[in-house]
Amino acid sequence: MTTINPVVVDLSHWDPADDYDAVRKEGIVGVIYKATEGQSYTDDTYVAQQQAAKLAGLKWGAYHFADGSNVSGQIDNFMRFACPDPDELFCLDWEDNPSGAGKMSLKSVKEWVSEVEAQLGRPGECVIYGGNTIKEMGNGDSFLTSRRLWLCQYGSTPELPEGFDSYWLWQYTDGEVGPSPHSINGIGPCDVNSYAGDAQQLIREWATGEVVPRPPLPPQPEDVVNVIVVAPPGIIVKVRQVSFGHTKDTKPHRLRKKR
């Protein structure tokens, strides 16, 4: 059984959080929220939930629930409504869609992801969510496998789609089915996601997928004295070093005018 590290929730108007401070105290680091679906639907709880989550110090992400309708209309819908900030994750939710439009084709998935990344100026940063659909229709496509996978599977051991070496997030429960925990304080039963690294690593790679290196330690102080001598060109300057109770004259140096 794969170890579960529940640090991300994904929500929508069906299960908005009541108390994001309580959510954060549960160890949750980030929230991925439904923003749009198809060409026209927008989640009317999105903005208020976004503000509350960020105020509580949580990372924020937006996802678009794809369907089989016109892909340009779906791109416009997401970009008009969500248009994620540079520090926000963005995701295409590619799964079975019970609406009359059905589910999105692989060709349209690639078009949606490419165009949204281009409009945001964030190539390669889209997260792709999927379970059985990506396993059945993804075919190990290199476009998909070059991006982060958010895997949906409610068993105890996740199985990767063809072509993927790993998943980035694993949605292990929908709040009822799958391993525990199913419920988060401040929300109740909900979709909960496991991440294999620690919280700080997740924070560093949240928006871009790239782990920002930790800043280097400041250089240790050295026993160095900088001496600046201002003198006209052609003047001989002698420097005398005094240390450990004795003196030593250095060889005279003639300062030359810089050409």
Residue frames relative to the residue before (quaternion, step in Angstrom):
aa qw qx qy qz dx dy dz
M 1.0000 0.0000 0.0000 0.0000 0.00 0.00 0.00
T 0.4271 -0.7093 0.5057 0.2423 3.57 -0.92 0.97
T 0.4966 -0.6560 0.4815 0.3020 3.58 -0.97 0.88
I 0.2568 -0.7763 0.5621 0.1247 3.56 -0.93 0.93
N 0.0513 -0.7745 0.6303 -0.0161 3.53 -0.91 1.05
P 0.1104 -0.8576 0.4993 0.0546 3.63 0.24 1.25
V 0.1587 0.8252 -0.5214 0.1485 3.59 -0.20 1.25
V 0.7450 0.3013 -0.1974 0.5614 3.60 1.26 -0.09
V 0.1206 -0.7576 0.6347 0.0929 3.58 -1.10 0.74
D 0.1403 -0.7479 0.6331 0.1419 3.55 -1.23 0.46
L 0.0899 -0.8324 0.5426 -0.0676 3.50 -0.77 1.19
S 0.0755 -0.7596 0.6413 0.0778 3.52 -1.39 0.08
H 0.7488 -0.3610 0.2755 0.4829 3.57 -1.26 -0.25
W 0.5661 0.6009 -0.3837 0.4138 3.60 1.23 -0.31
D 0.8237 0.0540 0.0144 0.5643 3.60 1.06 -0.71
P 0.0537 0.8215 -0.5648 0.0564 3.63 0.62 1.04
A 0.5406 -0.6146 0.4639 0.3389 3.56 -1.21 0.51
D 0.3574 -0.7168 0.5607 0.2100 3.53 -1.19 0.67
D 0.8075 0.0716 0.0310 0.5846 3.57 1.10 -0.74
Y 0.2005 -0.8247 0.5191 0.1007 3.57 -0.10 1.28
D 0.5519 0.5720 -0.4122 0.4453 3.60 1.14 -0.34
A 0.6507 0.4951 -0.3057 0.4879 3.58 1.01 -0.82
V 0.6094 0.5499 -0.3428 0.4569 3.58 1.07 -0.75
R 0.6728 0.4950 -0.2956 0.4636 3.58 0.88 -0.95
K 0.6581 0.5144 -0.3110 0.4534 3.60 0.99 -0.80
E 0.5958 0.5548 -0.3508 0.4627 3.59 1.26 -0.34
G 0.5883 -0.5850 0.3672 0.4205 3.58 1.28 -0.17
I 0.4554 0.6705 -0.4628 0.3591 3.58 1.25 0.15
V 0.2714 -0.7872 0.5431 0.1081 3.55 -0.92 1.01
G 0.8354 0.0710 0.0127 0.5450 3.58 0.94 -0.88
V 0.2288 -0.7395 0.6217 0.1198 3.52 -1.34 0.53
I 0.0885 -0.7566 0.6455 0.0556 3.57 -0.98 0.92
Y 0.0992 -0.8491 0.5181 -0.0262 3.54 -0.43 1.27
K 0.5092 -0.6311 0.4896 0.3206 3.54 -1.10 0.74
A 0.1722 -0.7914 0.5815 0.0767 3.55 -0.79 1.07
T 0.8287 -0.0112 0.0938 0.5517 3.55 0.75 -1.10
E 0.0884 -0.7535 0.6451 0.0911 3.53 -1.37 0.22
G 0.8407 0.0897 -0.0829 0.5276 3.55 -0.95 0.86
Q 0.7635 -0.3966 0.2808 0.4253 3.54 -1.18 -0.67
S 0.8223 0.2703 -0.1119 0.4881 3.60 1.12 -0.39
Y 0.6241 0.5730 -0.3701 0.3812 3.63 1.04 -0.56
T 0.0021 -0.7533 0.6577 0.0050 3.54 -1.10 0.82
D 0.4405 -0.7042 0.4947 0.2555 3.57 -0.98 0.87
D 0.3342 -0.7968 0.4707 0.1784 3.59 -0.44 1.21
T 0.6297 0.5038 -0.3570 0.4713 3.62 1.24 0.03
Y 0.4391 0.7592 -0.4170 0.2386 3.56 1.29 -0.31
V 0.7199 0.4772 -0.2799 0.4191 3.59 0.62 -1.11
A 0.6764 0.4842 -0.3026 0.4653 3.60 0.86 -0.92
Q 0.6565 0.5001 -0.3118 0.4708 3.59 1.00 -0.78
Q 0.6123 0.5502 -0.3383 0.4559 3.58 1.04 -0.75
Q 0.6750 0.4933 -0.2943 0.4630 3.57 0.85 -0.96
A 0.6792 0.4952 -0.2947 0.4546 3.59 0.90 -0.91
A 0.6604 0.5106 -0.3124 0.4534 3.60 0.94 -0.84
K 0.6788 0.4773 -0.2969 0.4725 3.56 0.90 -0.88
L 0.6172 0.5440 -0.3437 0.4528 3.58 1.04 -0.72
A 0.6831 0.4692 -0.2726 0.4887 3.58 1.14 -0.66
G 0.5661 -0.6409 0.3639 0.3693 3.58 1.29 0.02
L 0.4908 0.6605 -0.4331 0.3677 3.58 1.20 0.41
K 0.5005 -0.6107 0.5176 0.3295 3.54 -1.23 0.53
W 0.2313 -0.7995 0.5475 0.0868 3.57 -1.09 0.78
G 0.0141 0.7825 -0.6224 0.0091 3.52 -1.16 0.71
A 0.2520 -0.7576 0.5868 0.1352 3.57 -1.25 0.53
Y 0.0689 -0.7965 0.5968 0.0689 3.56 -1.06 0.71
H 0.3037 -0.7133 0.6061 0.1777 3.50 -1.31 0.61
F 0.2923 -0.7430 0.5792 0.1644 3.57 -0.82 1.04
A 0.2810 -0.8194 0.4828 0.1282 3.56 -0.25 1.33
D 0.0306 -0.7557 0.6498 0.0754 3.53 -1.29 0.44
G 0.6677 -0.5499 0.3463 0.3631 3.56 -1.27 -0.01
S 0.4528 0.6932 -0.4549 0.3279 3.60 1.22 0.22
N 0.7851 -0.3357 0.2348 0.4645 3.55 -1.35 0.00
V 0.4070 -0.7601 0.4516 0.2296 3.56 -0.60 1.14
S 0.6062 0.5544 -0.3674 0.4361 3.61 1.03 -0.65
G 0.6431 0.5174 -0.3164 0.4675 3.56 1.04 -0.77
Q 0.6466 0.5113 -0.3163 0.4696 3.59 1.07 -0.71
I 0.6174 0.5280 -0.3373 0.4756 3.58 1.05 -0.74
D 0.6703 0.5021 -0.2992 0.4572 3.58 0.84 -0.97
N 0.6373 0.5384 -0.3304 0.4414 3.59 0.95 -0.85
F 0.6906 0.4737 -0.2825 0.4678 3.58 0.85 -0.95
M 0.7017 0.4755 -0.2854 0.4473 3.57 0.84 -0.92
R 0.6354 0.5164 -0.3402 0.4625 3.62 1.01 -0.67
F 0.7694 0.3979 -0.2046 0.4559 3.55 0.86 -0.94
A 0.7975 0.3117 -0.1598 0.4913 3.60 0.70 -1.05
C 0.1543 0.8303 -0.5329 0.0526 3.60 0.77 -1.10
P 0.1205 -0.8706 0.4696 0.0839 3.61 0.63 1.13
D 0.4947 -0.6319 0.5175 0.2971 3.53 -1.15 0.72
P 0.6862 -0.5119 0.3197 0.4060 3.62 -1.19 0.42
D 0.7139 0.4297 -0.2699 0.4825 3.62 1.10 -0.54
E 0.6135 0.5481 -0.3420 0.4540 3.59 1.29 0.15
L 0.4573 -0.6594 0.5324 0.2695 3.54 -1.08 0.80
F 0.0471 -0.7735 0.6266 0.0829 3.58 -1.20 0.50
C 0.1057 -0.8268 0.5501 -0.0507 3.51 -1.01 0.93
L 0.2483 -0.7066 0.6359 0.1860 3.53 -1.26 0.58
D 0.2412 -0.7591 0.5949 0.1083 3.55 -0.75 1.14
W 0.0131 -0.8212 0.5668 -0.0652 3.56 -0.25 1.35
E 0.3267 0.7220 -0.5392 0.2850 3.54 -0.25 1.30
D 0.7048 -0.3905 0.3341 0.4890 3.56 -1.29 -0.09
N 0.1127 -0.7849 0.6071 0.0510 3.57 -0.96 0.87
P 0.3554 -0.7834 0.4698 0.1984 3.61 -0.49 1.15
S 0.4866 0.6643 -0.4444 0.3528 3.59 1.24 -0.11
G 0.6857 -0.5006 0.3429 0.4020 3.56 -1.27 0.32
A 0.6272 0.5615 -0.3376 0.4211 3.57 1.18 -0.54
G 0.3887 -0.7428 0.4707 0.2749 3.60 1.20 -0.32
K 0.6567 -0.5292 0.3648 0.3946 3.57 -1.24 -0.28
M 0.6068 -0.5929 0.4135 0.3305 3.53 -1.25 0.60
S 0.4498 -0.6726 0.5202 0.2734 3.56 -1.12 0.70
L 0.6466 -0.5050 0.3928 0.4155 3.58 -1.26 0.32
K 0.6263 0.5410 -0.3367 0.4492 3.58 0.97 -0.82
S 0.6941 0.4644 -0.2791 0.4740 3.59 0.91 -0.89
V 0.5689 0.5695 -0.3788 0.4566 3.59 1.12 -0.61
K 0.6907 0.4804 -0.2803 0.4622 3.57 0.83 -0.99
E 0.6429 0.5098 -0.3220 0.4723 3.58 1.05 -0.73
W 0.6515 0.5098 -0.3255 0.4580 3.62 0.90 -0.89
V 0.6856 0.4897 -0.2910 0.4533 3.58 0.77 -1.02
S 0.6706 0.5138 -0.3044 0.4401 3.59 0.85 -0.97
E 0.7128 0.4619 -0.2688 0.4542 3.56 0.83 -0.96
V 0.6478 0.4962 -0.3329 0.4725 3.61 0.94 -0.75
E 0.6371 0.5126 -0.3304 0.4714 3.59 0.94 -0.79
A 0.6611 0.5100 -0.3099 0.4547 3.59 0.96 -0.85
Q 0.6778 0.4887 -0.3035 0.4579 3.59 0.89 -0.88
L 0.6991 0.4411 -0.2683 0.4948 3.59 1.09 -0.66
G 0.3777 -0.7259 0.4836 0.3107 3.58 1.23 -0.36
R 0.5791 0.5771 -0.3559 0.4527 3.56 1.14 0.71
P 0.0552 -0.8479 0.5268 0.0225 3.61 0.56 1.13
G 0.8397 0.2136 -0.1714 0.4690 3.55 -1.03 0.88
E 0.6069 0.6218 -0.3381 0.3616 3.62 1.23 -0.06
C 0.4989 0.6568 -0.4405 0.3544 3.61 1.20 -0.16
V 0.3099 -0.7075 0.6066 0.1882 3.55 -1.09 0.83
I 0.1912 -0.7769 0.5898 0.1098 3.58 -0.97 0.83
Y 0.1944 -0.7847 0.5847 0.0671 3.54 -0.72 1.19
G 0.2978 0.7618 -0.5465 0.1797 3.54 -0.94 0.83
G 0.2007 -0.7473 0.6203 0.1283 3.50 -1.35 0.38
N 0.8371 0.0814 -0.0380 0.5396 3.57 -0.35 -1.20
T 0.6225 0.5644 -0.3582 0.4070 3.63 1.02 -0.70
I 0.6919 0.4545 -0.2919 0.4790 3.58 0.85 -0.89
K 0.6274 0.5210 -0.3417 0.4670 3.59 1.12 -0.53
E 0.7205 0.4460 -0.2434 0.4719 3.58 1.04 -0.81
M 0.8115 0.2890 -0.1155 0.4945 3.59 1.01 -0.80
G 0.5591 0.6489 -0.3841 0.3447 3.59 1.21 -0.34
N 0.1277 -0.8570 0.4884 0.1038 3.57 1.14 -0.71
G 0.6065 -0.5907 0.3511 0.3998 3.58 1.13 0.60
D 0.2263 0.8153 -0.5088 0.1586 3.59 1.22 0.42
S 0.4888 -0.7039 0.4356 0.2754 3.57 -0.79 1.04
F 0.5636 0.5803 -0.3917 0.4385 3.61 1.16 -0.48
L 0.6825 0.4767 -0.2842 0.4756 3.56 0.93 -0.89
T 0.7205 0.4795 -0.2625 0.4266 3.56 0.79 -1.04
S 0.6059 0.5474 -0.3621 0.4496 3.60 1.25 -0.20
R 0.6911 0.4258 -0.2706 0.5176 3.58 1.31 -0.01
R 0.6395 -0.5408 0.3791 0.3935 3.55 -1.26 0.35
L 0.2707 -0.7598 0.5757 0.1343 3.53 -1.00 0.92
W 0.1305 -0.7272 0.6707 0.0657 3.49 -1.01 0.98
L 0.1543 -0.8532 0.4974 0.0307 3.54 -0.07 1.35
C 0.1906 -0.7546 0.6195 0.1026 3.53 -0.98 0.95
Q 0.3336 0.7075 -0.5749 0.2401 3.56 -0.65 1.14
Y 0.2512 -0.8272 0.4929 0.0987 3.54 -0.60 1.16
G 0.4523 0.6433 -0.4839 0.3839 3.57 1.09 0.63
S 0.6387 -0.5505 0.3786 0.3817 3.57 -1.28 0.11
T 0.7642 0.2206 -0.1373 0.5903 3.59 1.24 -0.40
P 0.3093 -0.7864 0.5001 0.1891 3.61 -0.34 1.17
E 0.2162 -0.7546 0.6093 0.1125 3.54 -1.15 0.77
L 0.3897 -0.7637 0.4750 0.1982 3.55 -0.72 1.12
P 0.5009 -0.6056 0.5154 0.3417 3.58 -1.19 0.54
E 0.6825 -0.4826 0.3576 0.4165 3.56 -1.26 0.38
G 0.8156 0.2982 -0.2230 0.4428 3.55 -1.04 0.86
F 0.6561 0.4974 -0.3184 0.4698 3.61 1.19 -0.38
D 0.3468 -0.7343 0.5498 0.1958 3.56 -1.01 0.88
S 0.7967 -0.0213 0.0536 0.6016 3.57 1.15 -0.59
Y 0.3578 -0.6690 0.5841 0.2885 3.53 -1.32 0.08
W 0.4499 -0.6659 0.5179 0.2932 3.56 -1.25 0.43
L 0.7650 0.0332 -0.0140 0.6430 3.56 0.96 -0.92
W 0.1735 -0.7589 0.6182 0.1085 3.54 -1.22 0.57
Q 0.2174 -0.7458 0.6188 0.1168 3.56 -0.62 1.19
Y 0.1085 -0.8571 0.5036 0.0085 3.53 -0.13 1.34
T 0.7979 0.1232 -0.0812 0.5844 3.61 1.26 -0.24
D 0.3186 -0.7163 0.5836 0.2118 3.52 -1.29 0.50
G 0.6734 -0.4667 0.2839 0.4981 3.55 1.31 0.28
E 0.7563 0.2648 -0.1763 0.5717 3.55 1.30 -0.16
V 0.7793 0.2663 -0.1240 0.5535 3.57 0.71 -1.12
G 0.7033 0.4583 -0.3433 0.4212 3.55 -1.17 0.62
P 0.7155 -0.4422 0.3162 0.4389 3.55 -1.30 0.11
S 0.5053 -0.6202 0.5054 0.3236 3.56 -1.31 0.27
P 0.5676 -0.1007 -0.8067 -0.1302 1.53 -2.39 0.81
H 0.3601 -0.7359 0.5415 0.1885 3.53 -1.21 0.68
S 0.7754 0.3232 -0.1265 0.5275 3.55 1.18 -0.58
I 0.1644 -0.7727 0.6090 0.0710 3.55 -1.14 0.76
N 0.4990 -0.6456 0.4868 0.3119 3.57 -0.88 0.92
G 0.7498 0.3325 -0.2791 0.4994 3.55 -0.93 0.93
I 0.7540 0.2716 -0.1788 0.5708 3.58 1.31 -0.21
G 0.3358 -0.6868 0.5606 0.3183 3.53 0.64 -1.22
P 0.7667 -0.2852 0.2289 0.5278 3.62 -1.13 -0.44
C 0.1857 0.7835 -0.5671 0.1730 3.59 -0.84 0.95
D 0.6301 -0.4692 0.4272 0.4476 3.55 -1.32 -0.03
V 0.0242 -0.7917 0.6100 -0.0236 3.57 -0.78 1.06
N 0.1925 -0.8134 0.5474 0.0406 3.53 -1.03 0.90
S 0.3171 -0.7493 0.5619 0.1493 3.50 -1.09 0.86
Y 0.1149 -0.7655 0.6317 0.0412 3.54 -1.17 0.76
A 0.4621 -0.7434 0.4187 0.2418 3.57 -0.81 1.00
G 0.7029 0.4539 -0.2764 0.4729 3.61 1.12 -0.49
D 0.6324 -0.5113 0.3951 0.4272 3.54 -1.28 -0.28
A 0.7234 -0.4680 0.2931 0.4144 3.55 -1.30 0.29
Q 0.6629 0.5157 -0.3216 0.4373 3.59 0.93 -0.81
Q 0.6340 0.5117 -0.3354 0.4730 3.57 1.03 -0.71
L 0.6344 0.5275 -0.3298 0.4588 3.58 0.97 -0.82
I 0.6459 0.5206 -0.3167 0.4599 3.57 0.94 -0.86
R 0.6759 0.5112 -0.3020 0.4367 3.58 0.91 -0.93
E 0.7840 0.3221 -0.1806 0.4990 3.60 0.97 -0.73
W 0.3139 0.8106 -0.4631 0.1728 3.57 1.28 0.01
A 0.7976 0.3440 -0.1863 0.4592 3.59 0.53 -1.13
T 0.8067 0.3309 -0.1385 0.4695 3.56 0.84 -0.97
G 0.4463 -0.6653 0.4776 0.3605 3.56 1.10 -0.66
E 0.6394 0.5055 -0.3212 0.4822 3.57 1.25 -0.28
V 0.3541 -0.7072 0.5688 0.2256 3.54 -0.98 0.88
V 0.3085 -0.7576 0.5491 0.1714 3.56 -0.50 1.20
P 0.4331 -0.7139 0.4663 0.2922 3.61 -0.65 0.99
R 0.5416 -0.5980 0.4747 0.3517 3.52 -1.15 0.63
P 0.5311 -0.6300 0.4390 0.3583 3.62 -0.95 0.71
P 0.5300 -0.6399 0.4384 0.3426 3.61 -0.98 0.76
L 0.5781 -0.5678 0.4530 0.3716 3.53 -1.20 0.50
P 0.5352 -0.6195 0.4436 0.3647 3.60 -0.99 0.68
P 0.5747 -0.6017 0.4143 0.3689 3.60 -1.03 0.68
Q 0.4853 -0.6622 0.4925 0.2887 3.52 -1.05 0.81
P 0.5253 -0.6458 0.4387 0.3386 3.62 -0.93 0.78
E 0.2088 -0.7659 0.5985 0.1072 3.53 -1.07 0.80
D 0.5210 -0.6213 0.4819 0.3322 3.54 -1.25 0.46
V 0.3194 0.7329 -0.5199 0.3008 3.52 0.42 1.28
V 0.1346 -0.7608 0.6303 0.0757 3.55 -1.01 0.87
N 0.2245 -0.7707 0.5835 0.1230 3.55 -0.71 1.09
V 0.0878 -0.7906 0.6059 0.0073 3.54 -0.82 1.07
I 0.1110 -0.7828 0.6108 0.0422 3.56 -0.79 1.04
V 0.0915 -0.7944 0.6003 0.0135 3.55 -0.74 1.10
V 0.1544 -0.7716 0.6128 0.0728 3.55 -0.81 1.03
A 0.2085 0.7681 -0.5740 0.1925 3.55 -0.59 1.19
P 0.5679 -0.5923 0.4349 0.3708 3.58 -1.13 0.56
P 0.6173 -0.5420 0.4030 0.4034 3.61 -1.15 0.49
G 0.7690 0.3630 -0.2691 0.4522 3.56 -1.09 0.73
I 0.5820 0.5700 -0.3750 0.4425 3.59 1.25 -0.19
I 0.3619 -0.7161 0.5572 0.2141 3.57 -0.95 0.91
V 0.1145 -0.7829 0.6106 0.0330 3.56 -0.86 1.04
K 0.1585 -0.7738 0.6082 0.0790 3.58 -0.81 1.01
V 0.1555 -0.7784 0.6043 0.0689 3.56 -0.92 0.95
R 0.1227 -0.7917 0.5972 0.0403 3.55 -0.81 1.03
Q 0.2120 -0.7733 0.5897 0.0962 3.53 -0.76 1.08
V 0.1036 -0.7864 0.6082 0.0296 3.54 -0.85 1.02
S 0.2331 0.7720 -0.5629 0.1812 3.60 -0.66 1.06
F 0.8594 0.1197 -0.0998 0.4870 3.53 -1.24 0.64
G 0.7279 -0.4922 0.2500 0.4067 3.55 0.92 0.95
H 0.7348 0.3224 -0.2682 0.5331 3.63 1.15 0.25
T 0.3578 -0.7291 0.5458 0.2063 3.54 -1.25 0.31
K 0.0441 -0.7761 0.6284 0.0272 3.51 -1.24 0.52
D 0.3062 -0.7437 0.5654 0.1828 3.53 -0.87 0.97
T 0.3181 -0.7245 0.5745 0.2095 3.53 -0.95 0.83
K 0.6379 -0.5163 0.4001 0.4080 3.50 -1.27 0.31
P 0.4918 -0.6607 0.4620 0.3288 3.62 -0.83 0.86
H 0.1431 -0.7664 0.6216 0.0754 3.54 -1.14 0.74
R 0.2990 -0.7418 0.5721 0.1818 3.52 -0.99 0.87
L 0.3461 -0.7353 0.5471 0.2003 3.53 -0.76 1.06
R 0.1830 -0.7950 0.5739 0.0713 3.52 -0.82 1.03
K 0.5083 -0.6430 0.4771 0.3170 3.50 -1.08 0.73
K 0.4307 -0.6896 0.5178 0.2662 3.57 -0.91 0.90
R 0.3628 -0.7330 0.5324 0.2182 3.54 -0.93 0.89
